[in-house]
Amino acid sequence: MALVYRPMMQLSGILFSLLGWVLSCLTTYLPQWKNLNLELNELEIWTMGLWQACVVQEEGGMQCKDFDSFLALPPELRISRILMVFSNGLGLLGILLSGFGLDCLKIAERQQEQKKRLLLFGGMLFWTSGITAIVPVSWVAHSTVQEFWDENIPDVVPRWDFGEALFVGWLAGFCLLLGGSLLNCTICSTEVHLSSVRYAVAEQQDQCQHSETETRP
């Protein structure tokens, strides 16, 4: 049971982490962190991301313009850009390290302690990457809620709303945390490896053959 349990958990952990990393990269470059609907022109939807602002028109498609200056961005977008890029880098490093620590990988099969350390370090990187992805998304969502319900802003002024990228970012952080947790849980499980089973069976067969040889007249 443990022989199948560990590889399955490790495979599930690396797949969840890979999915979270892809979603985190997608969140970083999506321009839909904030959406704005204009009551005067309902055919246009303005969106804002970490790198550019776009306007979606029903007839003309989407037109985007990159931000002119990093320092001109609001504080939550500036910090979010840095944190999301950092999260993507940590996730990629976690995938590389934990991949070499999987039991199904035959490289360094006899160096189980080193493979265990790689899995542990990879899982911690996934945790850090997940938290680093959730923090900026939640920060932008919090600031959007505050601006939306700000009584000092006149009612005639359009309000920004949640964009689709925020929900993708939350899902990415959850997948990274789940993947890192599954990888670290396999370290505490019973270690049974195919190579040790083969060696034990071969040794038992040799003993049986030796005993049969001694019992022959």
Disulfide bonds with the S-S distance in Angstrom:
Cys54-Cys64 1.99
